[in-house]
Amino acid sequence: MYWGVDLGGTKIECAVLDEQHQVLARKRVPTEAAKGMQHIISQIGLAIDLCRTETGSSPKQLGIGTPGSVDPQTGLLKNSNTQAINNQPFYSELQKALSIPVKIANDANCFALAEAQMGAVKDQYPDASVVFGVIMGTGTGGGIVIDGKVLNGRHGIGGEWGHAHLDASGGKCYCGDTGCTERILAGPSLERFYEEQSGVKRSLKDIYAAYNAGTDEVANQTMERLIHFFGLGLSNIINVLDPDVIVLGGGVSNLDILYTLGVESVKKHVFNPSFHTPIIKPKLGDSAGVFGAALL
Ligand SMILES: [Zn+2]
């Protein structure tokens, strides 16, 4: 059996899969992050206990997915949006509390792993060896899976394309840099661009509807800009990693133009006369995080 925990800012979910990746149990508890790291660890224990009761068995090892990553040098968790565990020895404390081996990876890596092993990639391109998973949602992230294993990298930031520089027009990012991919391609960044240009606040869904209706010049600009930078950003990945498949996730990945005009835009910047990297929609939705954690 595969045991996984998805640690989010507001909820913790534990899932148990069998060897055929069928779901045996799924339980959720609140994170209650404000109560601190030790409380979060005990909440993780509670979610595991609920699955233990349901399945009648105990984990021999556990995978954990969470925003952020463990710095391989210091062992401390970094870049998490759950502030209580940032810069803390969360990983070693958790292993101590659970007394089983734990593997931890960031949520974008878990997304890529789940879609590769039991989602859209598995269904459509089962022979794919190198998979790049992209999340374009509230933030922008990415994960690399090679032959069924996550590539963490020397700094634990493998696949982190969200903070690769894309264009100065993105402005200042919370990470300290400017013009990060996230500042241009994430949902809130697209909405911000629209608001700056038009003076009107609209949701991405509405902006996209206006673009499709052809009635709103700023909506056109917003989508044309998305298409341009989506092409530039993904072509950089392809020119370096040349993955067999790219799978998109997050709210922005629901926009159909990414799979038509977006792919055309990628093609323009790929360092090859022909271009045939499949860029596909995800299958698992919100479940990818906890399933990916189990597969770690
Ligand atoms: Zn950044």
Residues whose N, C-alpha, C, O or C-beta is under 5 A from the ligand:
A	BS01	ZN	G162 H163 C173 C175 D177 C180
